[in-house]
Amino acid sequence: MSKNVKISIIIPVYNRPELAARCLESCVNQTMSHEDYEIIVVDDRSTDNTMEVLNEYAVKYSGLVKVIQLPENSGGASRPRNVGMDNAVGEYVFFVDSDDTIIPETLETGYNLAIKGNCDLILVTLQLDKRTWPFPQPLSDQPKRIREYRRRYTVGMNNMYKLSKVRELNLHVYEGLHGHEDGLFKASFVMRLPNLSWNILWDKRYYIIDDERISVSTTWKNTLFYQAVTSQIINPVIENSSSMSEAQLEFFQDSFVGILSWLHKGDFRRLIRDKAAVEQISAALNISVRDLKFDTNFPEKTKLLINAFVKNNQVLLQQLTGAVPTIFSRCETMTKYLAALKNVSNRYVLLLAVKDTYGTHIDKDLQKLLSDIGVSSSLIESGNDGRRSFICVIDEGWTMYEKHGEKSAQDSYTCQLRGTRISLLSAPFDGGNSCSIVIDGVDYAMNERGINLVVYDKYSGTIVDSVAFDTFKKGIPVRRQAVISV
């Protein structure tokens, strides 16, 4: 007589016999009848006695525990989870990690809640077993309170998913990432499922995480990670925005904030140098913020990063994430900056425009440094010739265009570099007192008095740095773009 399986528990295992036994003990001792659920344990080709322990449970709980061993080690939990899903027959799948446990009422309570609301997803409240979290009061119907609870206490993929919906979406755990594929799976399920119905097991901590063994891989295959984020989170918002509910847009925003917290500094730098990826993220964020605001409880830097992505502000993104090359970011004066730029100027496009130029503090040494990077005009003030317009485009050490104008004249120049339109404008004090350096319709000049400089990588299409040299001040300090408020 075949079982009518309500829930399939999927447990990926590798070289953890004692922990796997502890996990299985919590799973076999549920208040739900053994006839109503199954436990699928997928071993990622362990090299110790893990399989012996698993087989003992399979014999002892025949009909409840099923053990599958992969033919070779996959190097992560994704493939074992996918194999488990492929073999599952329950109405819902519930992912449990082999070093975690669940309390006895988890399956029964979760399933009853799912059936009552015909839910596609049941979020299961987590508890770090060695850490005391303030247990929240019962949830009200206030959306902000529910959202805060969901983001804080139901992270990861250790939730209950309606299996028919997973298969309808042809959804699998992304393989090869070796880190945070669980969050991507949940986010993708939520983002791509029309008319999502969900609820939260909130009255207890049903899922206990062994926080002493939490580990996050730092050796991601970065290109694959960006592809996964784009396909699983970003594109669904862009493609399905008209049919997405407010809850789904909230999930997207919270998932994106999760990505911000996952990325290591080096990964983030690679991401924001990918112009197409940043544009996709900006498009998706702009879709979501049209309908609802970001949670004000996010950390201040996170809000600044979100705002920078929304505005597609590459300069601010680089400054917030420390992506400005160290050789530039540590320079505090014009002398040090130009000396550093001299060594790498043949790799970049240098775009200069002045506002209210004042050459009192530009001496022969500074002019020599300007000449070294490709500037031929003398910006040293002589007599009453100060405060003139000036624009210059230097392409990998070659002076493509340069104009030092008259005292009251406004000058402009437009060109194309690898299909990118670049426009510069300089107006002295008597000619409008402004400047701009526009790349693909976005002005990256700081529009500060003095010499404004944008360092541009024409091959990746990214802004390397944007600064201004204040020639009114002694020593000519480097001014960087101020952090904008949200």
N, C-alpha and C positions, 0 to 999 in steps of 0.2 A: 504494500500500500504506500503510494507516494505521499510525501509531505506537502502540505500547503504552506510554503515558506513565506513568511511575512518580511523577515529581515535577513540579509546576508551580511555577516561580519567579515571584513577582509583585513587580514593581518600580514604585512610583509615582514620577513624575518631574515636576519643574517648574523650568525655567530653570537647569539644571545640566549643560551639555553635556560639560565636561571630566570632572566627577565621574561623570556617568552612563556615560561611555565607560570610565572606570576600573572602575566596578562591573560593567559588562557583560563586560569582559575577564576578570574573575575568574569570572564565571558561565559563559562559553562555554568556558573552559579547565578543565573538570572531568574527573576520572578516569572518571566515569560516561559511557557512550556517549551521543552526541547523539540516538540513537534512543530513549533511555529518559527524556528529560525535555524540557520546554519552558520558554521564558522569555517571559513576558507583560509588556511594558512599557506602562504607561498614563500618557500625558502629560496633565497638568492644564492644557492650553491654554497652553503656554509662549509667551513673547513674544520669545525670542531664536532662535538657530539650533539649539536642542536637537532639534527634529524632524528636521533634516537629518542630525544625527549618528545618531539612532535609526534612521532609514530606511536609512542606510548599513549598519548592523548587520543590519537585517532582510533586506537584499539579499544581504549577504555570508554570512549564516547562515540562508538560506532554509529553512524547515521547523523551525528551532530558535527563532528570535527572531520574536515577533509584536508589532507596535506598534499601539496604540489611542490615538487622541487624543480627549479629551472635547470636546463641542461648545462648552462654556464653562467658565471656571475655577471650581472648586468651593471654593477657599480653604483646602484642607487635603488630607491624604493619605488620609482615610477613603473618599471616593467612588472615587478611583482604585483603591484596594485592593478595594473591593466589586465594581467593574467587572471587575477582574482575576479575582476569584473566580468571578464569573458566567460568565466565558469559559474557565475552567480545566477540563481534562479529566484531570488526573493523579490518582493514588491519594492523593497528599499534596500540600498547598499549603505553600510555603515563602516567607515574606515577607522581602524584602531591601530596605533603603532605598538610594536612589540614590547617597548619599555614603558608603556602606559597601562592604566587600568580603568575600568568603569564600575560604577556602583550597581548593586543588584537590580534596581528599578529602572535602569536606563532604557533597555529595549522596550519593555512594556509601556512605560510612560510615553516614550517618544513615539511609538507606533500608534497608540491611542490618540495622541495629539494630532498626528499626521492624518489619520482616518477621519477624525472629527472635522478637520478643516479642508480635507481633500488636498493636502499640501504636497508640493513638489520638493520642498526642502525643509528639514527641521534642523535648526542650529542648536548645537549642544553646548551647554555652558562648561567652561574649562576651570580647573583648579590646579595650580602648581602645588605639589604635595608638601614641599618644605617651606612654602612661603604663605603668609597670611595676607589675603586680599580682603579689603573691606567688602563684605557681602552687601549688595545693594538691596534697598527696600523693594517690595513688590512693584512691578512695572505698572505704570498708569498708561493711559492711552495717548500720552503726550509724545508726539513723534520724536522730539529732540531727545527725550529720555530713552526711548527704545533704540534710537540710533546710537547713542553713546554706549549703551549696554552691549549692543550687537558688536560694535567695533572693539570694545575692550575685552569682552569675555567669550567671544565665539570665533577666534581667529583660526586659520588653517583649514584643512579639508576634513577634519574629524567630525563630520556631521552625517545626517541621514539624507540620502538623495533618492528620489523615485527612479528606479532603474529603467523603466520604460522611457522616461524623458531623457536620461543619459544616452540611451541607445538611439533615440529619435534624433538627438543632436550629433550622433556619431562622435561622442566626446570621450577622449582618453586623457590620462595624465601625461603631460609633456615629458618625453624621455630625453635624457642627455644633459639636463640642467644641473643636477646634483645640488639643488638648493632652491627652495621656495616654489617648487612645482605644485605643492599642495594648495598654496594660496591662489595660484593661477587657475587651478582646476575649479575651485569654488567660484572665483570671479567669472570665469568663462561660462559656467553653468548658469549663473545669475544673469549675466549680460545677454546671453543668446536665447534664453527661453522666453517666448511670448507669454504674457499673462501669468507671470510667476506668482505662485501661491506659497507662502512660507510662514513659519512661526518659530518661536524660541522656547526651548526647555530652560526656564529661567529660575524656577523656585529652589533648585538645589544645584550643587556642582556635580554634574553627572560624569564628567570625564576628568580623570586625575593624571596630570602630566608629571613625569619624573624629571623635575627641573635640574637635578644634578647631572643629567646626561643629555641635556639639550645641546645640540651642536648644529652649526650652520656652516656649510661649505663656503670657502672663500675662493675656490678655483672654478668659477663658472666658465662655460664656453660662451663668451659675451655675445657674439653674433647670434647664436641660437637663443639666448635669453631675450634679446631685443625682438627677434622674430616671434617668440612666444608671447611676449607682452603685447606686441602689435596685433597678432592674429587672435589672441584670446580675450583681450580687454579693450584695446583702442578701436580696432575696426568695427566690432559689433555696435559700439555707440554711434560711430559715424554712419553706419549703414542702416541701423534700426531705430534711430532717435525718435522718429514720429510715433512709434508704437511702444516705447519704453515707459514704464511707470516711474513715479517719483522714487519709489523704493529702489528700483534698478539703477537709477541715476545716482542715488545715494551710495549704493554698493560700488558703483564705478568710482566715485570720488574717494571713498574709503580705501578701495583697492589701489588707486593711484597713490594715495598717501602711504600705503603699505610699501609700494614699490620704492618710493623715496627713502623709506627707512631701510629697505633691503640693500640698496645699492651701496657698495663701497665707493670711496672717493675716486679711485681709478676708473671704475665702471661708469660712474656718473659723468666723468669727464669725456669718456668715449661716447656716451649717449648724447650729450648736448653738442658734440661736434658733428653729430649726424643730423644734418639740416632737415632731411625728409622726415626723420623720426620726430624731431621737435615740432615740425609743422603738423604732423598727424596728432600728436598729443595736444597741441594748442587747439586744433579743430575740435577734438573730442571734449576737451574741457570747456570750450566756449559753448558747445551744445548743452552740456550739463548745467552750467551756471546760468543759462537763460531761464531755467525752470526752478532752480533752488540755489540757496547760498551754501557755501562751505561751512562746516561746523566751526564755530568760533573757539572751540576748545582745542583746536590744533595748536601745536607749538608755534611761536612767532616765526621762526625761520621756515617752517613748513608752509605757513601762509604766504611768506614772501616768495618761496619757490613756486608755489601754485600760481601766484599772481604773475611771476615772470614767465611761466609757461603759457598762461592765458594770453599774455600780451606778446608772446613769441619774442621776448627780449633776450637775445643771445648774450649781450654784454652783461646784463644783470645775472643771468644764469651762471656764467663763468665766474663772476665775482663771488656769488653766494656759495658756489661749490668748490672754490679754490682752483678752478680750471685755468686761470690765467697763468701762463708759464712762469715759473719761479724767477727766471732771469729778469722778468719785467715786474712782477708783483713786489719784489723786494727793493725796487728802485724808488727812492724818495725825492730825488731831484732830477732836473732835466739833464744835467751832466751825466749822472749815473745811467739814466734811461737810454740816452743816445749811445753811450759807450757800450751798453749791453745790446742794443738794437743793431749796432754796426756788425756784430759777429753773425747775425742771422738774417740781416735785411735782404739777402739774395734769395731767401726762401718765401718771402711774403710780398704782398702788395701794400705799400705805405701810402695812406691818403691823408694829406695835410690841408687844413683850412684855418684861417685866422679870423679872430674877432677882436677888433680894437687892438691891433698889434702895437706893442710898445717895446722897443728894443734897447732900453736903457741898460738892462742887465745881460744882454747878449754880447759877449766879448769875442775876441778872436778865437779863443779855445773852443767856445760853444759853436761858433760859425764853422770851425774846422770839423767838429763832430757832425754838424748838419750836412756839410759837404761830403763827409765819409759815407752817409747813407743815401746821397744822391741829390741833395738840394744845392743848386748852383747860385741862386740869388742870395745877396747879402741882406740879412735881416737886421744887421746892426744899425741902430738909429744914427743918422747924421743930420745935423741941423734941424730943420722943421719937417723932415721927410718921414717922421714916425707915423704910426697908426695908418698904415696902408693895407690894402687888401692883398691876400696871398693865397694861392691854391697850388697844390702840387700832387701829381700821381707818379709814384715810383714803383715799377713792376719788376720785382726780382732784381733790384740793383740798377735797372734801366729807367732813366727819367722819361716817362711817357708824355707828360705835360707839366708845364710850370708857368705861372704868371704872377708877377709882383706888380700890382696895379697902382693907380694914382690915389692921392689922399682921400678923395671923395667918391672914388669909383667903386662899383659893385661888380665883381667878376664871378663867372660861373663856367662850368665845364662838365660835359657828359660823355661817357664812353661805354663800351661793352667789353667785358672780360669773361671769356668762356661762357657767353650767353647771359651773363649777369649785367644788368644796367646799373651804372654807378654815376652819380651826379654830385658835384661839389659846388658850394657857393661860399663866397667870402665878401663881407661888407664891413668896411672900417667904421670908425666912430662917426665920421661925417657922411657915411653912405648907407646907413641903416643899422649898423652895429649888430651884426648877426653872422652866423656861419652854419653850414649844414654839410654832412657827408652822408648821402642817401644811397643805400644798397638795396636793390629790389624793393623800392618803395618805403623802406624803413630808415629813419634818420638816426645814425649811430654817433653823431658828433655830440659832445657834451654841451656845445654852445656856450662855453665859458670864455671869458676874456683871455687873450693870449693865443698860443698855438694849439689847435685841436688836432689830434692824431688818432687815426684808426688803423690798426694792423689787421690785415685781411688775408685769409688763406683762400685763394681763388679755386684751388683744386677740391677742397672739401666744402667750400661755400660758407665757411664759418668765420665769425669775428674772433680774432685772437685776443685783442685788447682794445680799449678805447680810453684815452687820457687827454688831459689838457695841461699845458705848461703855462703857469701864470707869470708872465713876464713883468708884472707890476711888483712882484714880491722878490725880496732879496734871496738869492740862491735859486730862484725859479723852481718852486716845489712842483711835484707831480700831483695833479688833482684827478681823482677817479670818480666815476659815476656814483652819486649818492644812492643809497638803498631806498627805494620807493616804498611808501606805506601801502597797506592793503585797504 
